[in-house]
Amino acid sequence: MKLRKDIWETIGIGKVSLITSGYAFKSSQFKDTGIPVIKIKDIKPPIATISNSDCIDEIDFDTKKLAKYILKKGDVLIAMTGATIGKVGKYAHDEIALLNQRVAKIEEVKNLSDIEFLFHSISTDKFVKYSLGRGASTAQQNISAEVLGQFEILLPPLEEQKQIAALFQSIETAMEQVDGQEKNLKALQKNLVNGLLSNEPEFGNLLNSKNCTPTTFGEIAECDKKYPEHEKEVERFVGLEWIEADNFQLQGFGLVANGTTFSKRFAKGDVLFGKRRAYLKKVAVADFDGICSGDILVIRAKAKKMLQGLLPYYISADAFIQHAVSTSAGSLSPRTKWKDLAELEVSVPDLRTQEKILEVLQQLETTIALLKQQKTTLKDLKQKLLNEILG
């Protein structure tokens, strides 16, 4: 792409676009059905979502009065207040919606600007910093449509705007495709894992009634046992807040030296399962030796019964989670117990078959990780180009 930056103009975005602040709907007007209203909480870059509970009754809809607040697919929205001030999202839904106060809509001006180019010009950290710096200091920062319009952008001729927008759109399309592939693989992985604990276990053509043995979870795994490696001195501890659903990797840790009341030991490779509010599906594999919260069960496969690498998949299966939830006690903070989990009936294959199953699941994990890295690379590329071309 050959850009003629020497003829580009530095100009306030309000001079080449129309910026409209949202309408101040009353709380009493909101219904569960009708025309969706986009609020500031719905701006989740790079898109704006729909909250089905925030709607205006179509019967009361005044087309003449609210016409300029109607959103259509492709409209660009800006958060004008609070923690998300300056965040930009694109309305990506086919159904129309209405624009609530504290959110602004930006529209292109014919023969002067391209909406996709404007979207990328303000989808920058520079624009967020500008919004934060110009926000009025009230109970929470607010910025007006007028001040938003004073933000200066580099404006190429219209044809170059469209070329630049097409470049960024191609990157976004690639990111969407990678994201779709990742979601499909995760769905496939979840279906395969759930098949392991179904009434009649299945995993492609690897499982059948001949190579599966009925047993209980307590026969293939043990919990909170002391092992020789527990005598080692440890530096880190883990709480439930560092374990998340659908991700076996720990999201953080604390340092024992800074103080902790935790005392339960775990070793690298152990499976950590959150027994409190089991419906949160907190399952992780420890990648270091440490101590953890009493609300975490430390589970290890029994030798010659179950491969340790396969254990976290069994524990993350829907059947295991449902059993954990059904055996939980307590109203405010329900907890399950290992003795109840150990009674869950399962059918497991021989170790050789387990190895083949684990190999498939690990290949899926590797591919998903590569797709995540690809998304990060594309995101970084887009940001780099934004800075180089429009910065």
C-alpha positions as semicolon CSV with decimal commas, in nm:
position;residue;x (nm);y (nm);z (nm)
1;M;0,000;0,000;0,000
2;K;0,143;0,334;-0,109
3;L;0,041;0,608;0,133
4;R;0,081;0,979;0,059
5;K;0,125;1,098;0,415
6;D;0,256;1,434;0,296
7;I;-0,098;1,535;0,197
8;W;-0,273;1,395;0,506
9;E;-0,451;1,649;0,725
10;T;-0,452;1,673;1,104
11;I;-0,809;1,749;1,198
12;G;-1,056;1,716;1,486
13;I;-1,269;1,408;1,434
14;G;-1,584;1,610;1,496
15;K;-1,522;1,806;1,175
16;V;-1,539;1,495;0,956
17;S;-1,801;1,298;1,148
18;L;-2,130;1,339;1,329
19;I;-2,113;1,254;1,702
20;T;-2,445;1,199;1,881
21;S;-2,484;1,148;2,257
22;G;-2,742;0,892;2,371
23;Y;-3,090;0,956;2,502
24;A;-3,165;0,971;2,876
25;F;-3,417;0,691;2,911
26;K;-3,587;0,661;3,250
27;S;-3,533;0,343;3,449
28;S;-3,909;0,289;3,457
29;Q;-3,910;0,260;3,076
30;F;-3,691;-0,050;3,065
31;K;-3,858;-0,384;2,993
32;D;-3,746;-0,742;2,939
33;T;-3,863;-0,745;2,578
34;G;-3,887;-0,492;2,299
35;I;-3,619;-0,278;2,135
36;P;-3,275;-0,328;2,295
37;V;-3,102;-0,027;2,451
38;I;-2,723;-0,013;2,440
39;K;-2,577;0,104;2,770
40;I;-2,221;0,187;2,865
41;K;-2,172;-0,160;3,017
42;D;-2,238;-0,311;2,675
43;I;-1,928;-0,152;2,517
44;K;-1,684;-0,443;2,516
45;P;-1,423;-0,363;2,250
46;P;-1,411;-0,434;1,966
47;I;-1,789;-0,489;1,969
48;A;-2,096;-0,369;2,154
49;T;-2,318;-0,641;2,296
50;I;-2,691;-0,658;2,361
51;S;-2,837;-0,703;2,710
52;N;-3,177;-0,861;2,655
53;S;-3,311;-0,726;2,985
54;D;-3,252;-0,364;2,881
55;C;-3,524;-0,289;2,629
56;I;-3,786;-0,027;2,552
57;D;-4,142;-0,136;2,487
58;E;-4,213;-0,109;2,113
59;I;-4,560;0,026;2,196
60;D;-4,407;0,335;2,356
61;F;-4,143;0,382;2,087
62;D;-4,162;0,735;1,940
63;T;-3,996;0,702;1,598
64;K;-3,996;1,076;1,532
65;K;-3,848;1,171;1,869
66;L;-3,590;0,893;1,894
67;A;-3,491;0,856;1,527
68;K;-3,139;0,993;1,574
69;Y;-3,076;0,748;1,859
70;I;-3,150;0,439;1,648
71;L;-2,850;0,210;1,599
72;K;-2,790;-0,012;1,301
73;K;-2,529;-0,275;1,226
74;G;-2,184;-0,123;1,176
75;D;-2,238;0,190;1,387
76;V;-1,939;0,294;1,599
77;L;-2,000;0,364;1,970
78;I;-1,790;0,542;2,233
79;A;-1,815;0,510;2,612
80;M;-1,839;0,862;2,759
81;T;-1,808;0,801;3,132
82;G;-1,678;0,576;3,409
83;A;-1,410;0,309;3,400
84;T;-1,465;0,241;3,030
85;I;-1,440;0,604;2,918
86;G;-1,290;0,628;2,569
87;K;-1,351;0,263;2,487
88;V;-1,479;0,206;2,135
89;G;-1,709;-0,070;2,011
90;K;-1,884;-0,157;1,689
91;Y;-2,252;-0,248;1,689
92;A;-2,250;-0,585;1,514
93;H;-2,611;-0,704;1,539
94;D;-2,873;-0,721;1,265
95;E;-3,161;-0,596;1,482
96;I;-3,192;-0,226;1,552
97;A;-3,120;-0,088;1,898
98;L;-3,138;0,244;2,081
99;L;-2,854;0,452;2,221
100;N;-2,865;0,525;2,593
101;Q;-2,706;0,824;2,765
102;R;-2,332;0,819;2,841
103;V;-2,273;0,645;2,509
104;A;-2,203;0,835;2,186
105;K;-2,257;0,728;1,827
106;I;-2,020;0,838;1,554
107;E;-2,125;0,855;1,189
108;E;-1,925;0,929;0,876
109;V;-1,976;1,244;0,673
110;K;-2,034;1,168;0,305
111;N;-1,736;1,238;0,077
112;L;-1,517;1,328;0,377
113;S;-1,479;1,021;0,596
114;D;-1,514;0,644;0,598
115;I;-1,676;0,491;0,908
116;E;-1,439;0,194;0,919
117;F;-1,140;0,427;0,902
118;L;-1,283;0,641;1,182
119;F;-1,340;0,329;1,392
120;H;-0,975;0,228;1,367
121;S;-0,853;0,586;1,417
122;I;-1,013;0,600;1,763
123;S;-0,958;0,235;1,862
124;T;-0,627;0,336;2,015
125;D;-0,469;0,386;2,356
126;K;-0,410;0,746;2,249
127;F;-0,785;0,806;2,225
128;V;-0,848;0,645;2,566
129;K;-0,580;0,863;2,725
130;Y;-0,729;1,169;2,558
131;S;-1,075;1,081;2,693
132;L;-0,939;1,027;3,044
133;G;-0,740;1,349;3,032
134;R;-1,035;1,558;2,911
135;G;-1,303;1,400;3,127
136;A;-1,481;1,636;3,364
137;S;-1,413;1,558;3,732
138;T;-1,755;1,483;3,877
139;A;-1,860;1,177;4,079
140;Q;-1,716;0,984;3,788
141;Q;-1,538;1,114;3,482
142;N;-1,756;1,225;3,193
143;I;-1,666;1,353;2,849
144;S;-1,897;1,542;2,616
145;A;-1,959;1,481;2,247
146;E;-1,809;1,824;2,180
147;V;-1,482;1,737;2,354
148;L;-1,473;1,398;2,180
149;G;-1,500;1,581;1,852
150;Q;-1,185;1,779;1,929
151;F;-0,969;1,465;1,925
152;E;-0,726;1,507;1,636
153;I;-0,671;1,233;1,381
154;L;-0,460;1,205;1,069
155;L;-0,703;1,217;0,778
156;P;-0,597;1,081;0,437
157;P;-0,801;1,132;0,120
158;L;-1,120;0,926;0,119
159;E;-0,983;0,658;-0,114
160;E;-0,681;0,601;0,110
161;Q;-0,911;0,587;0,414
162;K;-1,096;0,299;0,252
163;Q;-0,771;0,119;0,164
164;I;-0,643;0,150;0,522
165;A;-0,978;0,039;0,660
166;A;-0,972;-0,264;0,430
167;L;-0,625;-0,356;0,559
168;F;-0,738;-0,351;0,921
169;Q;-1,060;-0,530;0,831
170;S;-0,858;-0,813;0,675
171;I;-0,664;-0,849;1,002
172;E;-0,988;-0,849;1,203
173;T;-1,135;-1,110;0,969
174;A;-0,829;-1,328;1,020
175;M;-0,864;-1,287;1,398
176;E;-1,231;-1,386;1,380
177;Q;-1,145;-1,694;1,176
178;V;-0,877;-1,800;1,424
179;D;-1,118;-1,735;1,711
180;G;-1,379;-1,951;1,540
181;Q;-1,130;-2,233;1,493
182;E;-1,032;-2,211;1,861
183;K;-1,397;-2,225;1,973
184;N;-1,466;-2,524;1,747
185;L;-1,167;-2,714;1,882
186;K;-1,263;-2,635;2,240
187;A;-1,615;-2,760;2,172
188;L;-1,474;-3,081;2,019
189;Q;-1,243;-3,126;2,316
190;K;-1,532;-3,075;2,560
191;N;-1,748;-3,331;2,379
192;L;-1,466;-3,585;2,381
193;V;-1,399;-3,529;2,752
194;N;-1,768;-3,561;2,840
195;G;-1,776;-3,888;2,649
196;L;-1,522;-4,035;2,891
197;L;-1,774;-4,018;3,178
198;S;-2,094;-4,090;2,988
199;N;-2,307;-4,390;3,085
200;E;-2,152;-4,577;2,794
201;P;-1,802;-4,426;2,767
202;E;-1,698;-4,317;2,420
203;F;-1,397;-4,150;2,266
204;G;-1,408;-4,198;1,891
205;N;-1,332;-4,565;1,823
206;L;-1,088;-4,596;2,116
207;L;-1,345;-4,690;2,380
208;N;-1,585;-4,982;2,393
209;S;-1,738;-5,214;2,652
210;K;-1,450;-5,460;2,612
211;N;-1,168;-5,228;2,717
212;C;-1,353;-5,036;2,993
213;T;-1,381;-5,153;3,352
214;P;-1,658;-5,027;3,586
215;T;-1,515;-4,875;3,905
216;T;-1,544;-4,571;4,128
217;F;-1,347;-4,249;4,131
218;G;-1,199;-4,341;4,466
219;E;-1,045;-4,650;4,305
220;I;-0,858;-4,455;4,038
221;A;-0,752;-4,148;4,239
222;E;-0,667;-4,037;4,591
223;C;-0,702;-3,701;4,762
224;D;-0,502;-3,489;5,009
225;K;-0,244;-3,760;5,074
226;K;0,103;-3,693;5,210
227;Y;0,391;-3,788;4,983
228;P;0,771;-3,777;5,031
229;E;0,795;-3,459;4,818
230;H;0,576;-3,280;5,071
231;E;0,879;-3,259;5,297
232;K;1,036;-3,009;5,056
233;E;1,034;-2,643;5,150
234;V;0,798;-2,442;4,931
235;E;0,783;-2,073;4,841
236;R;0,438;-2,030;4,681
237;F;0,073;-2,075;4,774
238;V;-0,247;-2,090;4,571
239;G;-0,602;-1,976;4,649
240;L;-0,924;-2,039;4,458
241;E;-0,895;-1,699;4,291
242;W;-0,603;-1,829;4,084
243;I;-0,796;-2,119;3,934
244;E;-1,043;-2,060;3,650
245;A;-1,285;-2,273;3,451
246;D;-1,179;-2,443;3,127
247;N;-0,813;-2,366;3,187
248;F;-0,582;-2,612;3,359
249;Q;-0,311;-2,350;3,400
250;L;-0,281;-2,168;3,734
251;Q;-0,344;-1,796;3,689
252;G;-0,114;-1,681;3,967
253;F;0,018;-1,748;4,317
254;G;0,119;-1,580;4,640
255;L;0,448;-1,594;4,827
256;V;0,461;-1,783;5,155
257;A;0,718;-1,533;5,280
258;N;0,452;-1,261;5,265
259;G;0,229;-1,459;5,499
260;T;-0,056;-1,708;5,456
261;T;-0,285;-1,922;5,669
262;F;-0,286;-2,205;5,413
263;S;-0,117;-2,533;5,506
264;K;-0,237;-2,803;5,264
265;R;0,050;-2,931;5,049
266;F;0,057;-3,014;4,680
267;A;0,329;-3,116;4,437
268;K;0,396;-3,038;4,076
269;G;0,158;-3,238;3,856
270;D;-0,118;-3,273;4,118
271;V;-0,471;-3,179;4,016
272;L;-0,625;-2,894;4,216
273;F;-1,005;-2,889;4,233
274;G;-1,215;-2,618;4,398
275;K;-1,460;-2,799;4,630
276;R;-1,637;-2,473;4,726
277;R;-1,904;-2,373;4,473
278;A;-1,813;-2,664;4,248
279;Y;-2,035;-2,524;3,972
280;L;-1,754;-2,276;3,901
281;K;-1,559;-2,570;3,752
282;K;-1,224;-2,470;3,898
283;V;-0,972;-2,734;3,788
284;A;-0,597;-2,680;3,748
285;V;-0,275;-2,876;3,721
286;A;0,001;-2,759;3,955
287;D;0,321;-2,660;3,775
288;F;0,517;-2,615;4,098
289;D;0,526;-2,747;4,456
290;G;0,334;-2,537;4,707
291;I;0,053;-2,505;4,960
292;C;-0,309;-2,423;4,894
293;S;-0,643;-2,322;5,043
294;G;-0,843;-2,577;5,239
295;D;-1,119;-2,524;4,981
296;I;-0,899;-2,691;4,721
297;L;-0,882;-3,070;4,691
298;V;-0,541;-3,204;4,592
299;I;-0,602;-3,510;4,374
300;R;-0,352;-3,761;4,235
301;A;-0,408;-4,065;4,014
302;K;-0,341;-4,409;4,160
303;A;-0,054;-4,591;3,993
304;K;-0,156;-4,860;3,740
305;K;-0,516;-4,733;3,751
306;M;-0,515;-4,393;3,586
307;L;-0,261;-4,175;3,405
308;Q;-0,197;-3,854;3,598
309;G;-0,209;-3,654;3,274
310;L;-0,558;-3,782;3,197
311;L;-0,696;-3,717;3,547
312;P;-0,773;-3,342;3,503
313;Y;-0,987;-3,418;3,197
314;Y;-1,197;-3,666;3,395
315;I;-1,236;-3,413;3,676
316;S;-1,341;-3,134;3,436
317;A;-1,606;-3,351;3,267
318;D;-1,965;-3,237;3,314
319;A;-2,063;-3,561;3,490
320;F;-1,796;-3,510;3,758
321;I;-1,889;-3,144;3,808
322;Q;-2,260;-3,229;3,832
323;H;-2,185;-3,497;4,090
324;A;-1,975;-3,248;4,289
325;V;-2,260;-2,995;4,281
326;S;-2,523;-3,250;4,381
327;T;-2,315;-3,366;4,679
328;S;-2,238;-3,012;4,802
329;A;-2,382;-2,889;5,133
330;G;-2,426;-2,536;5,266
331;S;-2,653;-2,253;5,155
332;L;-2,425;-1,952;5,109
333;S;-2,106;-2,132;5,016
334;P;-2,179;-2,498;4,932
335;R;-1,888;-2,741;4,951
336;T;-1,848;-3,100;4,839
337;K;-1,633;-3,367;5,008
338;W;-1,385;-3,614;4,867
339;K;-1,565;-3,911;5,025
340;D;-1,872;-3,821;4,817
341;L;-1,672;-3,759;4,500
342;A;-1,494;-4,090;4,548
343;E;-1,826;-4,273;4,517
344;L;-1,888;-4,150;4,162
345;E;-1,918;-4,453;3,935
346;V;-1,699;-4,447;3,625
347;S;-1,573;-4,689;3,362
348;V;-1,209;-4,652;3,269
349;P;-1,004;-4,813;2,992
350;D;-0,671;-4,991;3,028
351;L;-0,353;-4,782;3,054
352;R;-0,254;-4,840;2,691
353;T;-0,587;-4,701;2,572
354;Q;-0,554;-4,415;2,821
355;E;-0,220;-4,324;2,661
356;K;-0,383;-4,302;2,318
357;I;-0,667;-4,087;2,454
358;L;-0,425;-3,858;2,635
359;E;-0,219;-3,817;2,318
360;V;-0,529;-3,695;2,128
361;L;-0,627;-3,451;2,403
362;Q;-0,272;-3,315;2,429
363;Q;-0,260;-3,262;2,052
364;L;-0,582;-3,062;2,082
365;E;-0,432;-2,858;2,367
366;T;-0,123;-2,785;2,159
367;T;-0,330;-2,674;1,859
368;I;-0,553;-2,453;2,077
369;A;-0,243;-2,293;2,231
370;L;-0,104;-2,223;1,883
371;L;-0,432;-2,060;1,780
372;K;-0,423;-1,840;2,092
373;Q;-0,069;-1,736;2,003
374;Q;-0,180;-1,663;1,648
375;K;-0,457;-1,438;1,780
376;T;-0,206;-1,253;1,997
377;T;0,029;-1,211;1,701
378;L;-0,251;-1,070;1,484
379;K;-0,361;-0,836;1,763
380;D;-0,004;-0,710;1,808
381;L;0,030;-0,666;1,431
382;K;-0,288;-0,460;1,418
383;Q;-0,172;-0,239;1,705
384;K;0,170;-0,191;1,545
385;L;0,013;-0,089;1,215
386;L;-0,228;0,143;1,396
387;N;0,067;0,320;1,558
388;E;0,274;0,331;1,240
389;I;-0,003;0,441;1,004
390;L;-0,236;0,646;1,223
391;G;-0,023;0,730;1,528
